[in-house]
Amino acid sequence: MGVENDTIITNEYIKSSHSDSNYKAYKGRLNYPLNSWAAHGRFETTYLEISIGRQLSVITAVATQGNGIKKEWVKTYKLAFSRWGEEWMPYTEDGKAKVSRYIYNFRIMNFEEK
């Protein structure tokens, strides 16, 4: 089950820090065909928020993609979760917030936030 399927998580459950008529938040789905949503480098806090409803869920993987032709992609990101969309808690490992960082040879490497 993935967010790319709009019958599982419908468009109204995907929000973002910014959008315009061509770059709506729901276009942040993996493999969206045209005018996808993108993080905005001019803002310190840019986010894509996906609500999976009030049921208990386990997320086992996160995938991101960029635009290889234009060489545009997110270089670092953090994951956070909230039960009701108000108080956000960072995803942690070994008690420290994890940050995923893009490495230029197309690998993802995790490092601990200091």
C-alpha positions in Angstrom: 0.0 0.0 0.0 1.5 3.3 -1.0 0.8 7.0 -1.0 1.1 6.9 -4.8 -2.4 5.3 -4.9 -5.0 8.0 -4.6 -7.7 5.5 -3.7 -6.0 4.5 -0.5 -5.0 8.1 0.7 -7.2 10.6 -1.1 -5.9 14.1 -2.2 -7.5 16.0 0.7 -5.3 14.1 3.2 -2.1 15.4 1.6 -1.1 19.0 2.7 2.1 21.0 2.3 3.8 24.2 3.5 3.3 25.8 0.2 1.6 25.2 -3.2 0.3 27.0 -6.2 -2.2 26.1 -8.9 0.4 24.0 -10.8 2.1 22.4 -7.8 -0.6 21.2 -5.4 0.4 19.0 -2.4 -1.2 15.9 -3.7 1.2 16.0 -6.7 3.8 15.0 -4.2 2.8 11.4 -4.7 5.6 9.1 -5.9 5.7 8.9 -9.7 3.1 11.7 -10.2 3.2 12.3 -14.0 3.2 16.1 -14.4 4.0 19.3 -12.4 4.8 17.5 -9.2 5.0 19.2 -5.8 8.5 20.1 -4.8 10.1 21.3 -1.6 10.9 25.0 -1.7 14.5 25.9 -1.0 13.8 29.4 0.0 11.8 28.4 3.1 13.6 27.1 6.2 10.6 24.8 7.0 9.1 23.1 4.0 6.9 20.1 4.5 4.7 17.6 2.9 2.1 16.2 5.4 0.3 12.9 4.8 -2.6 11.9 7.0 -3.1 8.2 7.2 -6.3 8.6 9.3 -7.1 7.6 12.8 -6.1 4.0 12.5 -2.9 2.6 14.0 -0.5 2.2 11.1 3.1 1.1 10.8 5.2 2.8 8.1 8.0 0.6 6.9 9.6 2.6 4.2 9.8 6.1 2.8 10.7 6.9 -0.8 11.6 10.2 -2.4 12.4 11.1 -6.0 13.6 14.2 -7.8 13.9 15.5 -11.3 17.0 13.9 -12.8 16.8 15.9 -16.0 16.8 19.3 -14.2 19.0 17.8 -11.4 16.6 18.9 -8.7 15.9 16.9 -5.5 15.6 17.2 -1.8 19.1 17.0 -0.2 18.1 16.4 3.4 14.8 15.6 5.2 13.5 14.6 8.6 10.5 12.5 9.4 8.0 13.4 12.1 4.7 12.0 13.2 1.7 13.2 15.1 -1.4 11.5 16.5 -3.7 14.4 15.9 -1.7 16.8 13.7 -0.9 19.2 16.5 2.2 18.0 18.4 4.9 16.7 16.1 7.5 14.3 17.3 10.7 13.5 15.3 11.4 10.0 14.1 14.3 8.8 16.3 16.8 5.9 16.4 18.8 5.3 19.5 17.1 8.3 21.1 18.4 10.8 18.5 16.4 12.5 15.7 17.4 10.9 12.3 18.1 13.0 9.3 18.3 11.4 5.8 20.8 13.0 3.6 21.1 12.7 -0.2 24.6 11.7 -1.3 25.5 12.7 -4.9 26.2 9.2 -6.1 22.5 8.4 -5.7 22.6 6.8 -2.3 20.9 7.7 0.9 22.9 7.8 4.0 21.5 8.4 7.5 23.4 10.3 10.1 22.7 11.3 13.6 21.7 14.9 14.2 24.1 16.7 16.6 
